[in-house]
Amino acid sequence: MMNRAQTIQSIKNNPKTTVLIIGAGINGIGTFRDLALQGIDCLIIDRSDFCSGASMASSHMLHGGIRYLENGEFRLVREALHERNNLLRNAPHLTHPLPTTIPIFKWFSGLLNSPLKFLGLLDRPAERGAVIIKLGLMMYDAYVRGDSPMPGHRIDSHDKALQKWPDFNPDIRFAATYYDGGMYSPERLAMEILLDGEGEGNHARALNYIRPVRSEENKILLRDEISGEDISISPEIIINAGGPWIDVINNEINGKSNFIGGTKGSHLIVKHPELREAIGGHEIFFEYLDGRIVLIFPYLQDHVMIGSTDLRIDNPDNAVCTEEETEYILGMVPQIFPSLKVTREQIVFQFSGVRPLPVATGSTGQISRDHSIEIVEKSSRASWPILNLVGGKWTSYRALSEQVTDQVLNRLNQVRQASTSRLPIGGGKNYPAGTDKQQPWIKNITKKSDIPLERIEQLFARYGTRTTEIADFLSKKSDPPLKHFPGYTRGEIAYLVEQEMVTHLDDFLIRRTKLAWLGRLSKDSLIEAAEIIGEELNWTDTKKGQEINRTCEILEKRHGVFL
Ligand SMILES: Cc1cc2nc3c(=O)[nH]c(=O)nc-3n(C[C@H](O)[C@H](O)[C@H](O)COP(=O)(O)OP(=O)(O)OC[C@H]3O[C@@H](n4cnc5c(N)ncnc54)[C@H](O)[C@@H]3O)c2cc1C
């Protein structure tokens, strides 16, 4: 695999590509991998880091979207449920089954509202009772009967629910539990899908921190944000995977478009051992006072994630979690767990992103979450067709990518050579499922690499079967543990810089690892990480200082972290 400098040089040497994908969120990355597997020459670029837009800001659920049933989005739910199951099978190291519990306070509410919503006669969130939730869950189960690795739903009575969740609001009548999927690190999963695309023998190149500045005849001028240099590329087809920025990108290279009417969603990560214990490993999915569906997600160790909001926003660059949103989110927990308070001091990280939804009027909760491919054939400013990827869920990225790839293959008169449906992702390849298989696998790597068992276990939990190549890399050099990041070594950072295109300090702290998300950072830890990454990327002392300042600024402005 080429590093960043080599990829830029390769574009200078050969400024042509069949497909240029602009935007490396999950939809661009999924399409990149699928095209690469079909032998198509493609280049994916992002003006920022990989998976740093909406794809980093998701609620971390792999789900069919039970609430979309009441909007009549049956196709979307069925597709997303199958894709959820595919992801659980193909990336078992980075995804997990997620028991999800809905506390229910009423018997019959929603019976009238749901059909009204379905018919478009009700345009606001409305309370859902036991009967309507039961009906929804029956449909949810029916869609994946015979294809689900997880059990179906069940409904517990008031007494049983309070036995299981003693801190629940005693006013509940029932608790409905069903299974969806979860992921702790969308950024790592996206990175592994990207690396699969770049794999040996594929004609596929990826670059972060580069953006199109304008189009000229049959060329697009790209500006490297790191060196400031401009390079050009001539594509045959463009895929605009800019998510919430699709219209901004079109404006730069093709002319005005009006596809996106995004809504902002914010989440908080709180360190709260009592709440983490109270939810008992279940995601709690419930209706807030204003009728919006919100969640308390069991995050890593003693952390929980709470969210989200759903607010219209014009400029996706301005998406940050505001004071009002923080108040709104903190207020969610006592509705379900009246004895548990969450305070601002317990917040360790916050994040916000914009759902790239299609332009629509009405209540934000009812805008379709389905995806579409909006095609703009050649325009007066450009000689290539642009396929715009509008909307979609993280969960169903693969299905969207497959549809886009098929359209590209059709345009190129080529046939599909491989399907991604059952294709394992990254460290999910040859994954030993179950502890009885994992322990011998881990012991074997320990023996071969001479790296302690606990360390291999740690790597296996992060990288799945990619541990083989990482252990090989680490065993070749001395690999001291880090002072400020227990569980990480110098060699592991060097590996991530070399293999996963870490370009800025924040790439490592926020997206290649969960260090920032778990409140593990301090000024000293930033200095230590900058030293190691700087050594790999030949940073001067001035550059290290700039990187530390940049990271502090991003942490403060976007994530509410003040070091
Ligand atoms: C709050 C929230 C919660 C969500 N929860 C879930 C969930 O639980 N489950 C689920 O399945 N889905 C969820 N989603 C939806 C899902 O996350 C998104 O639909 C999906 O990530 C969109 O991916 P994308 O690749 O289209 O966009 P993005 O991830 O935004 O990618 C677009 C990329 O384009 C880049 N870009 C922008 N401008 C330029 C430019 N000029 N040049 C080059 N690159 C550029 C950006 O840097 C970005 O990386 C949620 C979304 C949000 C916002």
The ligand as a Tripos MOL2 file, in Angstrom:
@<TRIPOS>MOLECULE
LIG
   53    58     1     0     0
SMALL
NO_CHARGES

@<TRIPOS>ATOM
      1 C1        -26.5250   12.4240   14.6010 C.3       1 LIG1
      2 C2        -26.5340   11.2790   13.6500 C.ar      1 LIG1
      3 C3        -26.8960   10.0150   14.0960 C.ar      1 LIG1
      4 C4        -26.9170    8.9450   13.2110 C.ar      1 LIG1
      5 N1        -27.1330    7.6840   13.6900 N.ar      1 LIG1
      6 C5        -27.0740    6.6230   12.8580 C.ar      1 LIG1
      7 C6        -27.1540    5.3060   13.3810 C.ar      1 LIG1
      8 O1        -27.2120    5.0940   14.5860 O.2       1 LIG1
      9 N2        -27.1170    4.2850   12.5130 N.ar      1 LIG1
     10 C7        -27.0330    4.4720   11.1600 C.ar      1 LIG1
     11 O2        -27.0430    3.4950   10.4340 O.2       1 LIG1
     12 N3        -26.8960    5.7220   10.6400 N.ar      1 LIG1
     13 C8        -26.8990    6.7870   11.4630 C.ar      1 LIG1
     14 N4        -26.7340    8.0480   10.9670 N.ar      1 LIG1
     15 C9        -26.6420    8.2570    9.5170 C.3       1 LIG1
     16 C10       -25.2500    8.0190    8.9760 C.3       1 LIG1
     17 O3        -24.2600    8.3250    9.9180 O.3       1 LIG1
     18 C11       -25.0370    8.8550    7.7220 C.3       1 LIG1
     19 O4        -26.1230    8.7300    6.8550 O.3       1 LIG1
     20 C12       -23.7930    8.4270    6.9680 C.3       1 LIG1
     21 O5        -22.7070    8.4040    7.8370 O.3       1 LIG1
     22 C13       -23.5470    9.3640    5.8050 C.3       1 LIG1
     23 O6        -22.3050    9.0470    5.2510 O.3       1 LIG1
     24 P1        -21.7230    9.8530    4.0310 P.3       1 LIG1
     25 O7        -20.5110    9.1200    3.6020 O.co2     1 LIG1
     26 O8        -22.7810   10.0470    3.0010 O.co2     1 LIG1
     27 O9        -21.4120   11.3010    4.6050 O.3       1 LIG1
     28 P2        -20.1800   11.8060    5.5060 P.3       1 LIG1
     29 O10       -19.7750   10.7930    6.4900 O.co2     1 LIG1
     30 O11       -20.5210   13.1380    6.0200 O.co2     1 LIG1
     31 O12       -18.9920   11.9130    4.4730 O.3       1 LIG1
     32 C14       -18.8410   13.0310    3.6260 C.3       1 LIG1
     33 C15       -17.3790   13.3580    3.5570 C.3       1 LIG1
     34 O13       -17.1880   14.3560    2.5650 O.3       1 LIG1
     35 C16       -16.0850   15.1440    2.9810 C.3       1 LIG1
     36 N5        -16.0950   16.4130    2.2720 N.ar      1 LIG1
     37 C17       -16.8860   17.4930    2.4800 C.ar      1 LIG1
     38 N6        -16.5740   18.4870    1.6310 N.ar      1 LIG1
     39 C18       -15.5740   18.0220    0.8560 C.ar      1 LIG1
     40 C19       -14.8210   18.5800   -0.2100 C.ar      1 LIG1
     41 N7        -15.0410   19.8340   -0.6630 N.pl3     1 LIG1
     42 N8        -13.8590   17.8250   -0.7740 N.ar      1 LIG1
     43 C20       -13.6000   16.5660   -0.3300 C.ar      1 LIG1
     44 N9        -14.2900   15.9920    0.6750 N.ar      1 LIG1
     45 C21       -15.2700   16.7070    1.2550 C.ar      1 LIG1
     46 C22       -16.2850   15.2940    4.4770 C.3       1 LIG1
     47 O14       -15.0690   15.6440    5.1170 O.3       1 LIG1
     48 C23       -16.8010   13.9120    4.8520 C.3       1 LIG1
     49 O15       -15.7740   13.0670    5.3200 O.3       1 LIG1
     50 C24       -26.6310    9.1440   11.8390 C.ar      1 LIG1
     51 C25       -26.2340   10.4070   11.3920 C.ar      1 LIG1
     52 C26       -26.1560   11.4570   12.2950 C.ar      1 LIG1
     53 C27       -25.6470   12.7800   11.8230 C.3       1 LIG1
@<TRIPOS>BOND
     1     1     2 1
     2     2     3 ar
     3     2    52 ar
     4     3     4 ar
     5     4     5 ar
     6     4    50 ar
     7     5     6 ar
     8     6     7 ar
     9     6    13 1
    10     7     8 2
    11     7     9 ar
    12     9    10 ar
    13    10    11 2
    14    10    12 ar
    15    12    13 ar
    16    13    14 ar
    17    14    15 1
    18    14    50 ar
    19    15    16 1
    20    16    17 1
    21    16    18 1
    22    18    19 1
    23    18    20 1
    24    20    21 1
    25    20    22 1
    26    22    23 1
    27    23    24 1
    28    24    25 2
    29    24    26 1
    30    24    27 1
    31    27    28 1
    32    28    29 2
    33    28    30 1
    34    28    31 1
    35    31    32 1
    36    32    33 1
    37    33    34 1
    38    33    48 1
    39    34    35 1
    40    35    36 1
    41    35    46 1
    42    36    37 ar
    43    36    45 ar
    44    37    38 ar
    45    38    39 ar
    46    39    40 ar
    47    39    45 ar
    48    40    41 1
    49    40    42 ar
    50    42    43 ar
    51    43    44 ar
    52    44    45 ar
    53    46    47 1
    54    46    48 1
    55    48    49 1
    56    50    51 ar
    57    51    52 ar
    58    52    53 1
@<TRIPOS>SUBSTRUCTURE
     1 LIG1         1 GROUP 0 **** ****
